[in-house]
């Protein structure tokens, strides 16, 4: 799921309901107050930051991790469930 200003709560809920762990987040539509938008996701490799327009991917073991949009576009394709 691609992370953006209109669906960040959906991504947050998706990770949380699938036993993923978000350790920290900073997101608000007021970019003057919160200039950096991100979710800090606990991954198998340690904590990783998912920023706006990154993709959040669920791995085969149920783990979540962020992927930069340009890497996703070269490597993966979106799946609609």
Secondary structure, DSSP 4 states (H G I P E B T S, - for coil): -B--TTTHHHHHHHHHHTT--EEEEE--S-TTT----EEEEEETTEEEEEETT-EEEE-TTS-EEEE-HHHHHHH------
